[in-house]
């Protein structure tokens, strides 16, 4: 929702969900603390915007983690295949 708009008032965010306003406020607080959103106070409203720089950093981190885990899982797959081949090549008594 925030990605599709250039700023969204907290009250409008609350109105889009069935959760309590307190629960939505807690979620927004976590996003602020993680620096994934910026908040701007305009009169009585708080306007939330996505922090695009932080999102790009998050995207890069996810890409690196995916690459790291893919290589680890590929290595595990190779070990498991080798073990399976050993078991099928060993004659049973």
Phi and psi restraints in degrees (value plus and minus 20) as a CYANA .aco file:
   2 UNK   PHI     -88.1   -48.1
   2 UNK   PSI     -50.2   -10.2
   3 UNK   PHI     -89.1   -49.1
   3 UNK   PSI     -46.8    -6.8
   4 UNK   PHI    -106.9   -66.9
   4 UNK   PSI     -28.2    11.8
   5 UNK   PHI    -152.1  -112.1
   5 UNK   PSI     131.6   171.6
   6 UNK   PHI    -113.9   -73.9
   6 UNK   PSI      42.2    82.2
   7 UNK   PHI      93.3   133.3
   7 UNK   PSI     113.4   153.4
   8 UNK   PHI    -159.9  -119.9
   8 UNK   PSI     106.2   146.2
   9 UNK   PHI     -86.1   -46.1
   9 UNK   PSI     124.7   164.7
  10 UNK   PHI     -76.9   -36.9
  10 UNK   PSI     -58.2   -18.2
  11 UNK   PHI     -83.6   -43.6
  11 UNK   PSI     -57.6   -17.6
  12 UNK   PHI     -89.0   -49.0
  12 UNK   PSI     -55.6   -15.6
  13 UNK   PHI     -83.6   -43.6
  13 UNK   PSI     -66.4   -26.4
  14 UNK   PHI     -77.6   -37.6
  14 UNK   PSI     -60.2   -20.2
  15 UNK   PHI     -90.2   -50.2
  15 UNK   PSI     -38.5     1.5
  16 UNK   PHI    -103.8   -63.8
  16 UNK   PSI     -29.6    10.4
  17 UNK   PHI    -143.5  -103.5
  17 UNK   PSI     135.8   175.8
  18 UNK   PHI    -105.3   -65.3
  18 UNK   PSI     -30.8     9.2
  19 UNK   PHI     -89.3   -49.3
  19 UNK   PSI     142.0   182.0
  20 UNK   PHI     -87.7   -47.7
  20 UNK   PSI     133.9   173.9
  21 UNK   PHI     -76.4   -36.4
  21 UNK   PSI     -53.5   -13.5
  22 UNK   PHI     -84.8   -44.8
  22 UNK   PSI     -60.5   -20.5
  23 UNK   PHI     -86.5   -46.5
  23 UNK   PSI     -62.5   -22.5
  24 UNK   PHI     -84.7   -44.7
  24 UNK   PSI     -61.6   -21.6
  25 UNK   PHI     -79.8   -39.8
  25 UNK   PSI     -59.0   -19.0
  26 UNK   PHI     -84.9   -44.9
  26 UNK   PSI     -61.6   -21.6
  27 UNK   PHI     -82.7   -42.7
  27 UNK   PSI     -64.6   -24.6
  28 UNK   PHI     -84.1   -44.1
  28 UNK   PSI     -56.4   -16.4
  29 UNK   PHI     -82.0   -42.0
  29 UNK   PSI     -63.4   -23.4
  30 UNK   PHI     -84.4   -44.4
  30 UNK   PSI     -61.7   -21.7
  31 UNK   PHI     -82.9   -42.9
  31 UNK   PSI     -59.3   -19.3
  32 UNK   PHI     -84.4   -44.4
  32 UNK   PSI     -66.7   -26.7
  33 UNK   PHI     -83.4   -43.4
  33 UNK   PSI     -52.3   -12.3
  34 UNK   PHI    -101.7   -61.7
  34 UNK   PSI     -22.3    17.7
  35 UNK   PHI      44.6    84.6
  35 UNK   PSI       6.8    46.8
  36 UNK   PHI    -108.8   -68.8
  36 UNK   PSI     -37.5     2.5
  37 UNK   PHI    -153.6  -113.6
  37 UNK   PSI     134.6   174.6
  38 UNK   PHI    -128.0   -88.0
  38 UNK   PSI     129.1   169.1
  39 UNK   PHI    -143.9  -103.9
  39 UNK   PSI     118.2   158.2
  40 UNK   PHI    -146.3  -106.3
  40 UNK   PSI     110.4   150.4
  41 UNK   PHI    -111.3   -71.3
  41 UNK   PSI     104.1   144.1
  42 UNK   PHI    -145.8  -105.8
  42 UNK   PSI      88.3   128.3
  43 UNK   PHI      34.2    74.2
  43 UNK   PSI    -137.3   -97.3
  44 UNK   PHI    -113.5   -73.5
  44 UNK   PSI     -18.9    21.1
  45 UNK   PHI    -126.1   -86.1
  45 UNK   PSI     134.8   174.8
  46 UNK   PHI    -135.8   -95.8
  46 UNK   PSI     100.0   140.0
  47 UNK   PHI    -121.3   -81.3
  47 UNK   PSI     106.2   146.2
  48 UNK   PHI    -123.7   -83.7
  48 UNK   PSI     116.7   156.7
  49 UNK   PHI    -154.5  -114.5
  49 UNK   PSI     127.7   167.7
  50 UNK   PHI     -90.5   -50.5
  50 UNK   PSI     119.2   159.2
  51 UNK   PHI    -107.3   -67.3
  51 UNK   PSI      77.4   117.4
  52 UNK   PHI     -84.5   -44.5
  52 UNK   PSI     -53.5   -13.5
  53 UNK   PHI     -83.0   -43.0
  53 UNK   PSI     -63.4   -23.4
  54 UNK   PHI     -86.9   -46.9
  54 UNK   PSI     -55.8   -15.8
  55 UNK   PHI     -85.9   -45.9
  55 UNK   PSI     -58.8   -18.8
  56 UNK   PHI     -85.3   -45.3
  56 UNK   PSI     -59.7   -19.7
  57 UNK   PHI     -84.0   -44.0
  57 UNK   PSI     -62.5   -22.5
  58 UNK   PHI     -83.2   -43.2
  58 UNK   PSI     -62.9   -22.9
  59 UNK   PHI     -81.0   -41.0
  59 UNK   PSI     -61.6   -21.6
  60 UNK   PHI     -84.7   -44.7
  60 UNK   PSI     -61.6   -21.6
  61 UNK   PHI     -82.1   -42.1
  61 UNK   PSI     -65.1   -25.1
  62 UNK   PHI     -81.6   -41.6
  62 UNK   PSI     -62.6   -22.6
  63 UNK   PHI     -80.8   -40.8
  63 UNK   PSI     -64.6   -24.6
  64 UNK   PHI     -84.2   -44.2
  64 UNK   PSI     -60.9   -20.9
  65 UNK   PHI     -85.8   -45.8
  65 UNK   PSI     -61.0   -21.0
  66 UNK   PHI     -82.0   -42.0
  66 UNK   PSI     -63.5   -23.5
  67 UNK   PHI     -84.4   -44.4
  67 UNK   PSI     -63.7   -23.7
  68 UNK   PHI     -82.0   -42.0
  68 UNK   PSI     -68.3   -28.3
  69 UNK   PHI     -90.3   -50.3
  69 UNK   PSI     -52.3   -12.3
  70 UNK   PHI     -82.2   -42.2
  70 UNK   PSI     -63.6   -23.6
  71 UNK   PHI     -87.3   -47.3
  71 UNK   PSI     -57.9   -17.9
  72 UNK   PHI     -86.0   -46.0
  72 UNK   PSI     -63.2   -23.2
  73 UNK   PHI     -89.4   -49.4
  73 UNK   PSI     -53.7   -13.7
  74 UNK   PHI     -83.3   -43.3
  74 UNK   PSI     -61.2   -21.2
  75 UNK   PHI     -85.1   -45.1
  75 UNK   PSI     -62.7   -22.7
  76 UNK   PHI     -82.2   -42.2
  76 UNK   PSI     -62.4   -22.4
  77 UNK   PHI     -79.2   -39.2
  77 UNK   PSI     -62.7   -22.7
  78 UNK   PHI     -83.4   -43.4
  78 UNK   PSI     -61.6   -21.6
  79 UNK   PHI     -84.3   -44.3
  79 UNK   PSI     -64.8   -24.8
  80 UNK   PHI     -84.9   -44.9
  80 UNK   PSI     -58.7   -18.7
  81 UNK   PHI     -84.7   -44.7
  81 UNK   PSI     -61.2   -21.2
  82 UNK   PHI     -83.4   -43.4
  82 UNK   PSI     -62.4   -22.4
  83 UNK   PHI     -84.4   -44.4
  83 UNK   PSI     -60.2   -20.2
  84 UNK   PHI     -84.6   -44.6
  84 UNK   PSI     -61.0   -21.0
  85 UNK   PHI     -84.3   -44.3
  85 UNK   PSI     -58.2   -18.2
  86 UNK   PHI     -81.1   -41.1
  86 UNK   PSI     -61.7   -21.7
  87 UNK   PHI     -88.6   -48.6
  87 UNK   PSI     -57.3   -17.3
  88 UNK   PHI     -98.0   -58.0
  88 UNK   PSI     -44.8    -4.8
  89 UNK   PHI    -103.5   -63.5
  89 UNK   PSI     -41.9    -1.9
  90 UNK   PHI     -98.5   -58.5
  90 UNK   PSI     103.5   143.5
  91 UNK   PHI     -86.1   -46.1
  91 UNK   PSI     120.3   160.3
  92 UNK   PHI    -108.0   -68.0
  92 UNK   PSI     120.6   160.6
